Amino acid sequence: MPDAGPPPRVDFYILGEGSATSPALLACKLGERAWRAGYRVLIVCADAEGCGQLDQLLWTFRDEAFVPHAQAPAHDPLDPIVIGTDEAGLAAEFGFRIRLDPQAPCTPPTGRIAEIVAGDPGARDRGRERFRWYRQHGIEPGSHRID
């Protein structure tokens, strides 16, 4: 039987209501940290507009550093960070996924997954649904409050 590798690790990052940090900015920071730790990173957005906004933010969120990235589907297999909406078509290529999509994942959990939850009540409700989804799939997610 082939080695299945380490079990998936899922962490929820829950922003406080009225937090100065936006979900997209937190995604940029987590993406940079994961890339510097040696991961190939997929940032999953809910729609093309979110991908475009995140693409711009990755160019500008830090004055002193460049975070190399590309948007799917026009990405190279060597791009360290890729932004896209097609989680099912891309997930296998990446060891670390950052999810800004409020829907439950459409692929089995593998590698490391960071779920970002905005501070408003609707986003928190959708975050709770995703938390339950992971539990139903045998994973006990961690959670971190970001204020």
C-alpha positions, 0 to 999 in steps of 0.5 A: 500500500502506498504511503498516504503522506501526513494527514491534512491540517486545517486551520481557521483564521477568524477575523474580529468584527471591525478588524483592521485586517481584511481577509485578502490582506491576511491571505497575502500574509499567510501566503508569503509566510507559507511560500517562504517556508517552502510550500507551493501555495494556492489561494482560492477566491470565490470569483474572478473579481476576488482573484483580481483584487488579490492579484493587485494586493499581492503586488502592493501589500509590502513595500519591502518585498516581492511575493511572486505569484500568478493567476490561474489558468495562466500560471506556470508549474513553477509559480510559487503562489497561484490565485484561482477559483478552480479549486478542484482543478488545481488543488493536487498541485499545491501543498498549502491552500488558503481559502477565501471562498465561503463555500465548503471545499469541493476537493478532499482535504490534503496538505495544509489548508487555511480557512479565512473567516471575515468578522461579520455574522454571515461570514461566521455562519458560513465559517461554522458550516465549513468547520462542520464539513471538515469534522464530517470528513474526519478532520479536527480543525484548529482555530485562531482569532485575529483581532 
